[in-house]
Amino acid sequence: MGVVIPLEEGMNRQASVKPLVDLTKADMDRVNQLILSKAGSDVQMIPEVANHLISSGGKRLRPMLTLASATMFGYRGEAHIKLATSVEFMHTATLLHDDVVDESDLRRGKSTARMIWGNQASVLVGDFLLGQAFRMMVEVGSLDALDVLSTAASVIAEGEVLQLSVAKNMETTEDDYLSVIRAKTAALFSAACEVGPIVAQASKAERNALRSYGINLGLAFQLIDDVLDYGGSAKELGKNVGDDFREGKITLPVVLAYRRGTDQERAFWRQAIETGDNDSHALEKAMGLLAKYGSLKDTVARAEHYSSIARDALAPLPDSGEKDALMEVIAFCLSRAH
């Protein structure tokens, strides 16, 4: 069952990440070479597991944000290549760890690493990639950049633990959930955007603008992902539609539907999420309740709110190709829900 979410009137329905891809292509070629080099190891299983996920077709959005946020301030050195690679390794490590914690079977349309090599290998290779990320950060030699990315790594781990603490708990509030995604998703978006102006020696105001852009884009991005789990397609998601529901994940659409429902409907959500009674019939009923209470539409509205903050953060910066591309990423993020 697919759900079409109407977007704001006048929104660019052809929005894409192509401007960002085109603008960062030369630098991304170098990042990709460095990714392959740094994922190498004499321990055969390490490159096997790492390359399984690295080569699985992700958009590499976060490292592109790092590259663009450096060059928009005139940076022409080498540091942004290593920092972008560090960001991608942090992201990949998080995915490897997430799939173990969530017991996920599918990632970007392929079997997860844990399904092929097991949970232990997935966790340990994720740790290896984090170690490589920090080695590259040290090579760059910027204490500020190291501080931003290492803080993000710590916040992401806190977000994972916080998510565990609210897992399958239908009393989770919207504020609780936003705290989880602010840490788990938005923190890395924010860091990816902030280290660019740091190595470009941009002003504090410019650095703050990119940090704000990143964190709010990250929040919007995750909220749209939450919507797509109930209204997208397996191709868009890189996983099965309804996986969040089947895994008993509390996401914002569920929080809203639960709080707006009748006593009987809330009992259904507790049965489905807290006790695991979430077969295809239950998923169909859940999607009906999400539609009844406008939960998906309102989650998109929340995403639009954070997108507006991201746009406003960039607005005072001088016009440039990079600024235009970053603005387009916001529109692309929202257009995925159509």
Secondary structure, 3 states (H helix, E strand, C coil): CCCCCCCCCCCCCCCCCHHHHHHHHHHHHHHHHHHHHHCCCCCCHHHHHHHHHHCCCCCCHHHHHHHHHHHCCCCCCCHHHHHHHHHHHHHHHHHHHHHHHHCCCEECCEECHHHHHCHHHHHHHHHHHHHHHHHHHHHHCCHHHHHHHHHHHHHHHHHHHHHHHHCCCCCCCHHHHHHHHHHHHHHHHHHHHHHHHHHCCCCHHHHHHHHHHHHHHHHHHHHHHHHHHHHCCHHHHCCCCCHHHHCCCCCHHHHHHHHHCCHHHHHHHHHHHHCCCCCHHHHHHHHHHHHHCCHHHHHHHHHHHHHHHHHHHHCCCCCCHHHHHHHHHHHHHHHCCC
